[in-house]
């Protein structure tokens, strides 16, 4: 669907304007559900947070698998998001 979509997203290399619906995760582990949105509004991902490692969110997005997203480029919303402090 997205051709050669890289598994590493950040620094504006990939602009993904397609919004993913959280409906795919209805009934799954809601405690891990998060939404990542880029500061410029061009990236919107809904999925389950696997972990935060070396400044990257590892998010499992249905249909794409686990993506590594630069935490400095997005806002994380959801109960599983790490607290800032």
Residue pairs with C-beta under 8 A, 6 or more apart in sequence:
1 63
2 16
2 64
5 14
5 16
5 64
6 13
6 14
7 65
7 66
7 67
7 68
8 67
8 68
9 16
9 43
9 67
9 68
9 69
9 70
9 73
10 56
10 69
10 70
10 72
10 73
11 70
11 73
12 73
15 42
15 43
16 42
16 43
16 45
17 42
17 43
19 44
20 44
20 45
20 46
20 47
20 61
20 62
20 63
21 46
22 33
22 35
22 46
24 46
24 62
24 63
25 33
25 46
25 47
25 48
25 62
28 48
29 48
30 79
31 79
31 80
32 48
32 49
32 50
32 80
33 46
33 47
33 48
33 49
33 78
33 79
33 80
34 46
34 47
34 48
34 49
34 57
34 59
34 76
34 77
34 78
34 80
34 81
35 44
35 45
35 46
35 76
35 77
35 78
36 43
36 44
36 45
36 47
36 57
36 59
36 69
36 74
36 75
36 76
36 77
37 43
37 44
37 45
37 74
37 75
37 77
38 44
38 73
38 74
38 75
39 73
39 74
39 75
43 69
43 73
43 74
45 59
45 61
45 67
45 69
46 61
47 59
47 60
47 61
47 62
47 67
48 59
48 60
48 80
49 57
49 58
49 59
49 60
49 76
49 78
49 80
49 81
50 58
50 59
50 60
50 66
51 58
52 58
52 71
52 82
55 70
55 71
55 72
56 68
56 69
56 70
56 71
57 68
57 69
57 71
57 74
57 76
58 66
58 67
58 68
58 69
59 66
59 67
59 69
60 66
60 67
61 67
76 82
